Amino acid sequence: MPVGITLAMSALLVGFERFVEWRFGTVGAIGLTTLLVGLKAQNVTCMTVGGLALAVLLLQSAEPGRPAAGQ
């Protein structure tokens, strides 16, 4: 892969991770990192743990009557 594309993709990934951390806190960043590591290593356990952590955070912030995370 050319260097420019690699740098651009890395910058996008770091930006997305910062957004998740801002929106869902440290647990969201850890969940996203675990999910991505599991995808890269093709490890089902890591993918499941990361996906469940993100799903719990998403469901928690969508509860009626409660403000969304980060607000």
PAZAPA-4460 file (N, C-alpha, C; in steps of 0.05 Angstrom, whole numbers, plus 32768, in hexadecimal, padded with zeros to 4 digits):
% residues 71
    n_x    n_y    n_z   ca_x   ca_y   ca_z    c_x    c_y    c_z   seq   type   mol
   8011   7FE9   8000   8000   8000   8000   8012   8019   8000     1      M     A
   800B   802D   7FF1   801A   8046   7FF1   801A   8053   800D     2      P     A
   802E   8062   8012   8031   806F   802C   801B   8082   8032     3      V     A
   8012   8091   801E   7FFD   80A5   8022   7FE3   8098   802B     4      G     A
   7FDC   8082   801E   7FC3   8075   8025   7FC5   8069   8042     5      I     A
   7FDB   805E   8048   7FE0   8053   8063   7FDD   8068   8078     6      T     A
   7FE9   807F   8073   7FE7   8095   8087   7FCB   80A0   8089     7      L     A
   7FBD   80A2   8073   7FA1   80AB   8074   7F8F   8098   8083     8      A     A
   7F93   807E   807E   7F82   806B   808C   7F89   806A   80AA     9      M     A
   7FA2   806E   80B1   7FAA   806F   80CD   7F9D   8088   80DB    10      S     A
   7F9E   809E   80CD   7F92   80B6   80D8   7F74   80B3   80DC    11      A     A
   7F67   80A7   80C9   7F4A   80A2   80CC   7F44   8090   80E3    12      L     A
   7F53   807B   80E6   7F4F   8069   80FC   7F53   8076   8117    13      L     A
   7F68   8086   811A   7F6E   8094   8133   7F57   80A8   8138    14      V     A
   7F4E   80B6   8124   7F38   80C9   8127   7F1E   80BB   8130    15      G     A
   7F18   80A4   8124   7F00   8095   812B   7F03   808B   8148    16      F     A
   7F1A   8082   8150   7F1E   8078   816B   7F1B   808F   817F    17      E     A
   7F25   80A7   8178   7F22   80BE   818A   7F04   80C5   818D    18      R     A
   7EF5   80C3   8176   7ED8   80C9   8177   7ECA   80B5   818A    19      F     A
   7ED0   809C   8187   7EC4   8087   8198   7ECB   808C   81B6    20      V     A
   7EE4   8094   81BB   7EED   8099   81D6   7EDE   80B2   81E1    21      E     A
   7EDA   80C6   81D1   7ECC   80DE   81D9   7EAF   80D8   81DF    22      W     A
   7EA3   80C7   81CE   7E86   80C2   81D0   7E80   80AD   81E5    23      R     A
   7E90   8098   81E8   7E8A   8082   81FA   7E9F   807E   8210    24      F     A
   7EB3   808F   8211   7EC7   808D   8227   7EDC   8078   8221    25      G     A
   7EEB   8073   8236   7F02   8060   8234   7EF9   8044   822D    26      T     A
   7EE2   803C   8238   7ED8   8021   8233   7ED2   801E   8215    27      V     A
   7EC7   8032   8209   7EC2   8031   81EC   7EDB   802E   81DC    28      G     A
   7EF0   803D   81E4   7F09   803B   81D6   7F16   801F   81D9    29      A     A
   7F14   8014   81F1   7F1E   7FF9   81F6   7F0E   7FE5   81E6    30      I     A
   7EF4   7FE8   81E5   7EE3   7FD5   81D6   7EE9   7FD6   81B8    31      G     A
   7EED   7FEF   81AE   7EF3   7FF1   8191   7F0E   7FE6   818B    32      L     A
   7F22   7FEB   819C   7F3D   7FE0   8198   7F3C   7FC1   8199    33      T     A
   7F2E   7FB6   81AC   7F2C   7F99   81AF   7F1E   7F8D   8196    34      T     A
   7F0A   7F9A   818C   7EFC   7F91   8174   7F0F   7F91   815C    35      L     A
   7F1D   7FA7   8159   7F30   7FA9   8142   7F47   7F95   8144    36      L     A
   7F51   7F91   815C   7F66   7F7D   815F   7F5C   7F61   8158    37      V     A
   7F44   7F5B   8161   7F37   7F42   815B   7F33   7F3E   813D    38      G     A
   7F2B   7F53   8130   7F27   7F51   8112   7F41   7F4C   8104    39      L     A
   7F56   7F5B   810D   7F70   7F58   8100   7F7C   7F3D   8105    40      K     A
   7F79   7F32   811D   7F85   7F19   8124   7F72   7F01   811F    41      A     A
   7F5A   7F07   8116   7F45   7EF3   8111   7F40   7EE3   812A    42      Q     A
   7F3E   7EF1   8140   7F39   7EE4   815A   7F1C   7EEA   8162    43      N     A
   7F0B   7ED5   8162   7EEF   7ED8   8167   7EE9   7EE3   8184    44      V     A
   7EF9   7EDA   8197   7EF5   7EE3   81B3   7EF9   7F02   81B5    45      T     A
   7F0E   7F0C   81A9   7F13   7F29   81AA   7EFD   7F38   819B    46      C     A
   7EF5   7F2E   8185   7EE0   7F3B   8176   7EC6   7F3C   8186    47      M     A
   7EC0   7F26   8194   7EA7   7F24   81A3   7EA8   7F37   81BB    48      T     A
   7EBE   7F38   81CA   7EC0   7F49   81E1   7EBF   7F66   81D9    49      V     A
   7ECD   7F6E   81C4   7ECC   7F8A   81BA   7EB1   7F91   81B0    50      G     A
   7EA4   7F80   81A1   7E8A   7F85   8196   7E75   7F88   81AC    51      G     A
   7E76   7F76   81C0   7E64   7F78   81D7   7E68   7F91   81E7    52      L     A
   7E80   7F99   81EB   7E86   7FB2   81FA   7E79   7FCA   81EB    53      A     A
   7E7D   7FCB   81D1   7E71   7FE1   81C2   7E53   7FE0   81C1    54      L     A
   7E48   7FC7   81BF   7E2B   7FC4   81BE   7E1E   7FCD   81D9    55      A     A
   7E2B   7FC6   81EF   7E20   7FCE   8209   7E21   7FEC   820C    56      V     A
   7E36   7FF9   8203   7E38   8016   8204   7E23   8023   81F2    57      L     A
   7E1F   8018   81DB   7E0A   8024   81C9   7DEE   8020   81D4    58      L     A
   7DE8   8009   81DF   7DCE   8005   81EB   7DCA   8016   8204    59      L     A
   7DDE   8019   8213   7DDD   8029   822B   7DD7   8047   8225    60      Q     A
   7DE3   8051   820F   7DDF   806D   8208   7DC4   8071   81FA    61      S     A
   7DB7   805C   81F1   7D9D   805F   81E3   7D86   805A   81F6    62      A     A
   7D8A   8057   8210   7D75   8053   8223   7D63   806B   8223    63      E     A
   7D48   8067   8222   7D36   807E   8223   7D36   808C   823E    64      P     A
   7D35   80A5   823D   7D34   80B5   8256   7D4F   80BC   8261    65      G     A
   7D65   80B2   8255   7D80   80B8   825E   7D8E   80C7   8249    66      R     A
   7D9E   80DB   8250   7DAE   80E8   823C   7DC3   80D5   8230    67      P     A
   7DC9   80D9   8217   7DDD   80C8   8209   7DF9   80CD   8216    68      A     A
   7E0B   80BA   8212   7E25   80BC   821D   7E33   80D5   8212    69      A     A
   7E42   80E2   8222   7E51   80FA   821A   7E41   8114   821B    70      G     A
   7E29   8113   8224   7E18   812B   8225   7E14   8134   8242    71      Q     A
***
